[in-house]
């Protein structure tokens, strides 16, 4: 998953921590789908991790179709709330779906992201927070987050736990 993390001034008196927007492959200039994560105010590793978790979870809940637009707001207690929209390939009809990812789900995914990508997240926050960005430029950093998009990556711990508790695996080979 290609991700662009941007930093903007904090919205006045808004409790939103971040915004996550999905840009489908057919709209993107480099012809790859991209997640645009916008952080507000001072860069913060916790908020960035929650926003990345929202991007990962939105793929699971709203689908990863190449033509889907997803727009989510991320709140510290509410989770991620927004919508997804795409065109039906057969009828051309515009379809929409509300997306509501509970904070507990975001928190769990954020913990796993931090375990897997903690140093990278720290470098992103440090890069966005550097004081030597040229005046008037957007603070934005692009990177790839492929490991977290593999659902098997989240299930690996559970699979290992089952194998640890099992007496052993039986493999029968029917040779010549």
C-alpha positions in Angstrom: 0.0 0.0 0.0 1.4 3.4 -1.0 0.9 6.0 1.6 1.5 9.8 1.6 1.6 11.3 5.0 0.9 15.1 5.1 1.0 17.6 8.0 -1.4 20.5 8.2 -2.1 23.1 10.9 -4.7 21.8 13.4 -8.3 22.6 12.6 -9.6 25.1 15.1 -11.5 23.5 18.0 -11.9 20.2 16.1 -11.3 16.9 17.9 -10.3 15.1 14.7 -6.8 13.7 14.9 -6.3 12.8 11.3 -8.0 12.3 8.0 -7.5 9.3 5.7 -8.4 9.4 2.0 -8.0 6.6 -0.5 -7.1 7.6 -4.1 -7.9 4.7 -6.5 -5.3 3.5 -9.0 -7.2 4.9 -12.0 -7.2 8.4 -10.6 -3.6 8.6 -9.2 -1.0 10.1 -11.5 1.4 7.2 -11.0 -1.4 4.7 -11.7 -1.2 3.1 -8.2 -3.7 3.3 -5.5 -2.6 5.5 -2.6 -3.7 6.3 0.9 -3.3 10.0 1.9 -3.0 10.4 5.6 -3.3 14.0 6.9 -2.1 14.7 10.4 -3.1 18.0 12.1 -0.9 20.1 14.4 2.3 18.8 15.8 3.4 15.4 14.4 2.6 12.6 16.9 3.6 8.9 16.6 0.4 7.8 18.4 -1.9 9.7 16.0 0.0 8.6 13.0 -0.2 5.0 14.1 -4.0 5.3 14.6 -4.4 7.0 11.2 -2.3 4.2 9.5 -4.4 1.6 11.4 -7.5 3.4 9.9 -6.1 3.0 6.4 -5.4 -0.7 6.9 -8.8 -1.4 8.5 -10.7 0.6 5.9 -9.3 -1.8 3.3 -10.7 -4.7 5.3 -14.1 -3.2 6.0 -14.8 -1.2 2.9 -13.0 -3.4 0.4 -9.9 -2.9 -1.7 -11.5 -2.4 -5.1 -9.3 -0.5 -7.5 -12.0 2.2 -8.0 -13.1 2.8 -4.4 -12.7 6.2 -2.8 -12.6 6.1 1.0 -12.8 9.2 3.2 -12.4 8.8 7.0 -11.9 11.1 10.0 -10.0 9.6 12.9 -11.0 10.6 16.5 -9.3 9.5 19.7 -12.3 7.9 21.4 -14.7 7.4 18.5 -12.5 5.6 16.0 -12.6 6.1 12.3 -15.8 7.2 10.6 -16.5 8.0 7.0 -17.6 6.5 3.8 -16.6 4.6 0.7 -17.8 5.1 -2.9 -17.3 3.2 -6.1 -19.0 2.5 -9.4 -20.5 -0.9 -10.1 -18.5 -2.4 -12.9 -21.7 -3.8 -14.6 -24.3 -1.1 -14.2 -22.1 1.9 -13.7 -24.2 2.8 -10.7 -22.5 4.8 -7.9 -22.5 2.7 -4.8 -21.7 4.0 -1.3 -21.1 2.4 2.1 -20.7 4.0 5.5 -17.5 3.0 7.2 -17.3 3.0 11.0 -14.3 1.4 12.6 -14.5 1.3 16.4 -11.6 2.7 18.5 -10.9 -0.7 20.0 -10.3 -2.2 16.5 -8.1 0.8 15.6 -6.1 0.5 18.9 -5.5 -3.2 18.3 -4.3 -2.7 14.8 -2.2 0.3 15.9 -0.4 -1.9 18.5 0.4 -4.4 15.8 1.6 -1.7 13.5 3.8 -0.2 16.2 5.3 -3.7 16.8 5.9 -4.2 13.1 6.8 -0.7 11.9 7.6 1.2 15.1 11.0 2.5 13.9 9.6 3.6 10.5 6.8 5.4 12.2 9.2 7.2 14.5 11.3 8.3 11.5 8.2 9.6 9.7 7.2 11.7 12.7 10.7 13.0 13.1 10.9 13.9 9.4 7.5 15.7 9.5 8.6 17.6 12.6 12.0 18.8 11.3 12.3 22.5 11.5 14.2 23.0 8.2 11.4 22.4 5.8 11.3 25.3 3.3 8.8 27.9 4.1 5.5 27.5 2.2 6.1 23.9 1.3 3.7 21.0 2.2 5.2 18.7 4.8 4.6 15.4 3.1 6.5 12.0 3.1 5.6 9.1 0.8 6.3 5.4 1.7 5.1 1.8 1.2 3.3 -0.1 3.9 2.8 -3.5 2.2 3.4 -5.9 5.2 0.3 -4.6 7.0 -2.0 -5.2 4.1 -1.5 -9.0 4.2 -4.3 -10.4 6.4 -2.1 -13.4 7.2 0.4 -11.0 8.9 -2.2 -10.4 11.6 -3.1 -14.0 12.0 0.5 -15.2 12.3 0.5 -14.8 16.1 -2.7 -16.7 16.5 -1.4 -19.5 14.2 1.9 -19.8 16.1 0.0 -19.9 19.4 -2.1 -22.8 18.1 1.0 -24.6 16.9 2.7 -24.1 20.3 -0.3 -25.6 22.1 -0.6 -28.5 19.7 1.0 -31.9 20.5 2.4 -32.0 17.1 1.5 -32.0 13.5 1.0 -35.2 11.6 2.1 -35.3 8.0 1.5 -38.4 5.9 3.5 -39.0 2.8 2.4 -41.5 0.3 5.7 -42.2 -1.5 6.5 -44.6 -4.3 
